[in-house]
Amino acid sequence: MNMKGKFQYLCFYVFAVLALTVITGGCIKDNDGGRDPLKEGDRLPQFTVVLNDGSSVNVPEDLVGSVSCIVFFNTACPDCREELQLIDELHSDYPQIPLLLISREEESVSIERYWQEAGLTLPYSPQKDRAVYSLFASSVIPRIYISDSYGIIRHIHTDNPLPNLEQLVDEIENL
C-alpha cells in the first residue's frame, strides 16, 4: 500500500472510531451479559480503598452510621464526567454525607489531570483494575450506590437514565 493509501486508511479508521463513539454515546459500556452481583436491599460488600490523599476507607465499617454514596467512574466517559460535576455539587450542599469516588480501570495521573481541568476537590480512589468494581457490578459506568446508615444499598443509578441532583438529594433525604 502506498503512502496515500495508508493515509486514506488511517483517516477512515479515525472517522469510524469517532462515529462509533458518537453513536454509542461515548460512554464505557461493556455488554458482557454478566449479572450484577449487588441490587437494592443488599448490604455493601467489605473492601478497603486508599484515596489520593493517602487516607483509607474501610467499607462498610467507615460508612455505617450515615447515609453514604459510592460512585464508580472513569474520566474518559462523558456521562461519568457529567455525574462527577453533579456529585461535587452534592458534596457542596451536603458535606456531611460520605462520598466515596472510585475509578474503574484508571490510575491517578489521568484522574488528577481531569480533576484539575474540572476544578474538582473531592478525594478519589484510583483503581487500575476492576477488583473493587466487580464486587458491585459487571458492566456499565457511571454507577452510583446510595446506602442507608446500616450499610444497605437503597438506590442504584447508572447512565440509563442519569440521575439529576434533585433526585439524588430526595433519595438521600428520605433515608
C-alpha positions as CSV (number, residue, x, y, z in Angstrom):
1,M,0.0,0.0,0.0
2,N,1.4,3.4,-1.0
3,M,1.6,6.4,1.4
4,K,-1.6,7.9,0.0
5,G,-3.5,4.7,0.6
6,K,-2.1,4.4,4.1
7,F,-3.2,7.9,4.9
8,Q,-6.7,7.3,3.5
9,Y,-7.0,4.1,5.5
10,L,-5.9,5.9,8.7
11,C,-8.4,8.7,8.0
12,F,-11.2,6.2,7.5
13,Y,-10.2,4.3,10.7
14,V,-10.2,7.6,12.8
15,F,-13.6,8.6,11.3
16,A,-15.1,5.2,12.1
17,V,-13.9,5.3,15.7
18,L,-15.2,8.8,16.2
19,A,-18.6,7.9,14.6
20,L,-18.9,4.8,16.7
21,T,-18.1,6.9,19.8
22,V,-20.9,9.4,18.9
23,I,-23.4,6.7,18.1
24,T,-22.8,4.8,21.3
25,G,-22.9,8.0,23.4
26,G,-19.2,7.9,24.2
27,C,-19.6,6.0,27.4
28,I,-17.8,3.0,28.5
29,K,-20.2,0.1,28.2
30,D,-19.2,-3.5,28.4
31,N,-22.2,-5.6,27.4
32,D,-20.7,-8.8,28.8
33,G,-24.1,-10.1,29.7
34,G,-23.0,-10.6,33.3
35,R,-25.4,-10.3,36.2
36,D,-24.6,-7.5,38.6
37,P,-23.8,-9.1,42.0
38,L,-25.5,-6.3,44.0
39,K,-29.0,-4.9,43.9
40,E,-31.1,-2.6,46.1
41,G,-31.6,-4.2,49.5
42,D,-28.2,-5.8,49.6
43,R,-25.5,-4.9,52.2
44,L,-22.4,-3.1,51.0
45,P,-19.6,-5.6,50.4
46,Q,-16.4,-5.5,52.5
47,F,-13.3,-3.8,50.9
48,T,-10.7,-1.2,51.6
49,V,-9.5,1.5,49.3
50,V,-6.8,4.1,49.6
51,L,-7.7,7.6,48.5
52,N,-5.5,10.0,46.6
53,D,-4.9,12.0,49.8
54,G,-3.3,8.9,51.4
55,S,-6.2,8.1,53.7
56,S,-8.1,4.8,53.5
57,V,-11.7,3.9,53.7
58,N,-12.9,0.5,55.1
59,V,-16.4,-0.3,53.7
60,P,-18.9,-0.8,55.2
61,E,-17.4,-0.1,58.6
62,D,-16.4,3.5,57.9
63,L,-19.8,4.3,56.2
64,V,-22.2,2.7,58.7
65,G,-24.0,5.3,60.8
66,S,-24.6,7.7,58.0
67,V,-26.3,7.7,54.6
68,S,-23.5,7.4,52.1
69,C,-22.8,7.4,48.3
70,I,-20.3,5.3,46.3
71,V,-19.6,6.4,42.8
72,F,-17.7,4.4,40.2
73,F,-16.3,6.4,37.2
74,N,-13.7,6.7,34.5
75,T,-12.9,10.2,33.3
76,A,-12.9,9.1,29.7
77,C,-16.7,8.6,30.0
78,P,-18.7,11.7,29.2
79,D,-21.6,10.5,31.4
80,C,-19.2,10.0,34.3
81,R,-17.8,13.5,33.8
82,E,-21.4,14.9,34.0
83,E,-22.1,12.9,37.1
84,L,-18.8,13.8,38.8
85,Q,-19.8,17.5,38.4
86,L,-23.2,16.7,40.0
87,I,-21.5,14.7,42.8
88,D,-19.2,17.7,43.5
89,E,-22.3,19.9,43.8
90,L,-24.0,17.3,46.0
91,H,-20.9,17.5,48.3
92,S,-21.1,21.3,48.4
93,D,-24.8,21.1,49.5
94,Y,-24.4,18.1,51.9
95,P,-20.8,18.0,53.2
96,Q,-21.8,15.6,56.0
97,I,-22.7,12.8,53.5
98,P,-19.7,10.4,53.0
99,L,-19.0,10.3,49.3
100,L,-16.6,7.6,48.0
101,L,-15.4,8.1,44.4
102,I,-13.7,5.0,43.0
103,S,-12.3,4.8,39.5
104,R,-12.7,1.8,37.3
105,E,-9.5,1.0,35.4
106,E,-8.0,4.4,35.6
107,E,-4.9,5.5,37.5
108,S,-4.0,8.7,39.3
109,V,-2.3,10.6,36.5
110,S,-5.3,10.9,34.2
111,I,-7.8,11.3,37.0
112,E,-5.7,14.2,38.5
113,R,-5.5,15.8,35.1
114,Y,-9.3,15.8,34.8
115,W,-9.8,16.9,38.5
116,Q,-7.6,20.0,37.8
117,E,-9.4,20.8,34.5
118,A,-12.9,20.4,36.1
119,G,-12.0,22.1,39.4
120,L,-13.0,19.1,41.5
121,T,-11.7,18.7,45.0
122,L,-13.2,15.5,46.3
123,P,-10.9,12.7,47.2
124,Y,-11.0,9.7,45.0
125,S,-9.6,6.2,44.9
126,P,-7.7,5.3,41.7
127,Q,-8.0,1.7,40.7
128,K,-6.0,0.3,37.8
129,D,-8.3,-2.7,37.6
130,R,-11.9,-3.9,38.3
131,A,-11.2,-5.6,41.6
132,V,-13.4,-3.3,43.7
133,Y,-15.8,-2.5,40.9
134,S,-16.5,-6.3,40.3
135,L,-17.9,-6.5,43.9
136,F,-20.7,-4.3,42.7
137,A,-21.3,-4.8,39.0
138,S,-20.0,-6.5,35.9
139,S,-20.6,-3.7,33.4
140,V,-21.6,0.0,32.8
141,I,-20.4,3.2,34.3
142,P,-21.1,5.6,35.9
143,R,-22.6,3.8,38.8
144,I,-24.0,5.4,41.9
145,Y,-24.9,3.4,45.0
146,I,-26.7,5.2,47.8
147,S,-26.8,3.3,51.1
148,D,-28.6,3.9,54.3
149,S,-27.0,4.3,57.8
150,Y,-26.9,0.5,58.2
151,G,-24.9,-0.1,55.0
152,I,-27.8,-1.4,53.0
153,I,-28.0,-0.3,49.3
154,R,-31.2,1.6,48.8
155,H,-30.7,3.2,45.4
156,I,-28.6,2.3,42.4
157,H,-28.1,4.6,39.4
158,T,-26.4,4.1,36.0
159,D,-26.4,6.1,32.8
160,N,-29.8,4.9,31.9
161,P,-31.1,7.5,32.9
162,L,-28.6,9.6,34.6
163,P,-30.0,10.9,37.9
164,N,-30.2,14.6,38.4
165,L,-29.2,16.5,41.6
166,E,-32.8,16.8,42.8
167,Q,-33.3,13.1,42.5
168,L,-30.2,12.3,44.5
169,V,-31.0,14.8,47.2
170,D,-34.5,13.5,47.5
171,E,-33.3,9.9,47.8
172,I,-30.7,10.9,50.4
173,E,-33.1,13.0,52.5
174,N,-35.6,10.2,52.6
175,L,-33.3,7.6,54.1
